[in-house]
Amino acid sequence: MSLTYTAGSLVAARGREWVVLPESATDMLVLRPLGGNEDDIAAVFPSFEEVRPAEFAAPSPDDLGDQRAAGLLRTALRIGFRSGAGPFRSLASIAVEPRAYQLVPLLMALRQRTVRLLISDDVGIGKTVEAGLIAKELLAQGEATRLAVLCSPALAEQWQGELREKFGIDAELVLASTVSRLERNLELGQSLFDRHPFTIISTDFIKSTRHREDFVKHCPDLVIVDEAHTCVAADDPAQGGASSATNQLRYELLRKVSADADRHLLLLTATPHSGKESAFRNLLGLVRPELATLDLETPAGRAKLAEHFVARKRADVRDYLTKEDGLADDSLAERTAFPSDRWTKDEPYKLTPAYRALLDDAIAYAADRVHAAGEQGKREARIAWWSVIALLRSMVSSPAAAAQTLKTRSESATARTAQEADVLGSPVAADSAENDRHEGMDVAPGAAESEDAGARLLELASRVEELMGPAGDAKLKALTKHLKDLIAEGYNPIVFCRYIPTADYLAAQLDGKLGKKTRIAAVTGTLSPQQRLERIEQLAAEEGGDPSVRRVLIATDCLSEGVNLQHHFDAVVHYDLAWNPTRHDQREGRVDRYGQKRDQVRVITMYGEDNGIDGKVLEVLFKKHRQIKKDLGISVSVPDETASGVTDAVVEWLLLHGRQGSQESLFELPGHQESFDRIEREWTSAAEREKTSRSKYAQRAIHPEEVAREVAAVRAALGGAEEVREFTLEALRDLDALIRDPREGSGDFTAQVGGTPAGLRDALAATLGNRLVEEDREIPFRTTPAIGRGEAALVRTDPAIGAVASYVLDSALDAKALGPRPARRCGVVTTDAVSVRTTLLLVRYRFHLTLPSRSGERQVVAEDARLLAYEGLPQRARWLDDDAAAALLGAHATANTHELAARNAITRALDGLPGLADHLTEYGTRLAAELDASHRRVRKANEEIVRGLKVVPQEPADVLGVYVYVPPAAPASTVSGAEA
């Protein structure tokens, strides 16, 4: 007859011990290895395999460790927890340690039955991590079963990597390039959104009616929308005209998705308002329909919005949980290493005489062409206008871009009407702040209006090809100087260009010109998003461990939004001046963000002071943009109408006056002064509205004291950063790794693990890469959670730290393990930190949790590790409080301990364990009550969810370690025995 095992009990099978999980049945046990994680869960059939009850064996007095044994074992145990008992089910199982401020959206989400949030934190704060935390938690709690992320195709692979590497969510890419393969594997009548529970979907793919309707019909119960501002637009004429067709399609899609009141929806955007009230209201309406009509001028309206809206600047979270936030002290203070500032400089260059003459001839041709087309009709005039803009933009970009444009037919030339010409031609001038369609935007446009370029264009093309290289191209020569200066100061710059031919031209011209230890690569729209990321990683890997090697990346705006580049680059050069300052903000935001190791990011903006275009765009658009940022402390997106109005005026002025016209003449064109005045008023008004909205709608739903309480509880259960650092440093040293001295003040260190046990090397190779371990390279261990490839973060959830902890724990539990064993289950320490004999117990508790959710109750077995200490003999134990017990971990041996005395002391403590059972049980019951209160506190606004909550301790608790601290004898005449 087979035995019946309850959830949480211990069994022995397959040569190891397991915890029985609630999913078990009479004929099949679902088991998790003791101390293991969700990936190690197995099903065992007692009818076919031997399964027997198991009890956790007491420590052996023959296996004594030194004064550090208890601390190392405790930390190794806590790092290994993947099923914590606290209210955050997922924090123990993710590979990132969130900043305290990133817990705020999670706390907001857990107070809602159906999660609806607009997360609008500033660029670089970590919205992806915040959304990932919520998604992982909802999935872990059973509140959600399927997930879809809607994002631009350029960001799909990055989202996939973030979810997989940091949150253990393996999502399928649903793109135009993958859908055919995915649909081939479907069963008859099956939707790919049913087949794949976790998907990342391109917003371009979802445009088609068939795919859009299929998605709505089979939409997951949790949807994340990245760059949500691109899914709505201002629809009142006073604020930007009617919504674009693309935005309208997305908006209609999200309206259908959000119509299901039970669907969780997270909208992410750094620019929710941008001064456009109707767009902001439309966005709020997707969160909750009633929010769109709230009176946000009233405290009640703002309080209601605060339940669903979080928007913080870097200054709000740079120093968090401090006394300035209303806390009693700075014990939980967290300082996030954002770059403190951007060093910016505008660098002019002057054209060579030959290039200047060429540009004058091109402008003359353009003026003639626009004049002639204007007499032919409106369609011809618009085709000529866009062809001229294409010509001028490519001419000031590079000789390579100009040559291609002069030989290529204008896309607008195929238009049948003036309106169609504007639709086809406008992308050549658009550097829109709201245009997320970066794919294909870096192709050099055409200027010819027929298949065969005219004689004047071909003559210009021939002349421009002769100007390639530093002799004829002063802009290239100036760039070379700027890059050499940055490299000499230790920077790794990104050079942003407008067009693919320009990027390829620069990569070829700069090759070999920046020093033997400088590596150069180009990334453009000719590569797929995945290939772009691979090329960046290849460039980063070329340093081969040599810190003196510098990197230069030449890129188009296919990398200007969404892709994180802060780990490898720390300076930006704007080679081509964009026609909207917000595009520069997006470029700079790729490196100026959380995880950037430089305190100051360098930014150089190059402009031609005599090409007739750059200087005026810089003067009118960029300086106004910078002044608003300086005055208000925030960056406000430049309205597209503002940018296009200014650049149209610049081109019109250039065609009338040539390069030599005065600056004032730009504003003297008929009607333009009034237009510029109106533009400035609208821009300033938008900036004021943005500042007001930031202040008015600042996050106030969660007080810092509430965050501090939960952070303290999480750290008490799982450990803090300093504990993890000390553990890793000590454990690697004991395991014979070669440690390089920590850098002054940073807390970082490096380790070579070639001399460590084979089991540890194999585990590290699986997380950091075989080559790094096999070649015994230095592995950087960094105090910041934001790391690059081949590095380890000194946080408990980092896979490399987990590998070290797992090895330390397994070797401690196996007294027969070969090789070094840093932690032991017993120890006797003679120390002046105690005045009477004191015994420290490391106890593992298991809890049976009943967690109600919208989909029903879930039964979960969770673990917690606690330190308990008592003075005197077990029979008359005087128990210490938790703080006093934890303080014993810092006690240092002040004398050696006699071997026989040590053995007698530990034997006496072990023999007394049965008499402590009642206290251990009582402590477990008290701990269960605290955990119950913590779950209810986090979900205090959701009575339906907490109503059936239960936390029951599983008996008996496991005593993993017993450590005896004895005061020095007087006189202290001892013989070395067990290690002190």
Helices and strands as residue ranges (DSSP letters): E 10-13, E 16-20, E 29-33, G 38-40, E 42-44, E 52-53, E 64-65, H 69-80, G 91-93, G 100-102, H 103-110, E 116-119, H 127-141, E 147-151, G 153-155, H 156-167, E 172-174, H 179-184, H 192-195, E 198-202, G 205-207, H 209-217, E 222-225, G 228-231, G 237-239, H 245-258, E 264-268, H 277-287, G 289-293, H 299-306, E 309-310, H 314-317, E 319-320, G 323-325, E 334-335, E 341-349, H 353-374, H 378-397, H 399-407, G 411-414, H 418-425, G 426-428, H 455-465, H 474-488, E 493-496, H 500-510, E 518-523, H 529-541, E 550-555, G 557-559, E 571-574, H 581-589, E 600-608, H 614-617, I 618-622, H 623-632, H 640-657, H 665-668, H 672-696, H 704-718, H 721-734, E 738-740, E 749-752, H 758-768, H 770-774, E 779-782, E 792-793, H 799-813, E 826-830, E 838-851, E 858-871, G 874-876, E 878-879, H 882-887, G 888-890, H 899-911, G 913-916, H 917-938, H 943-946, E 950-966
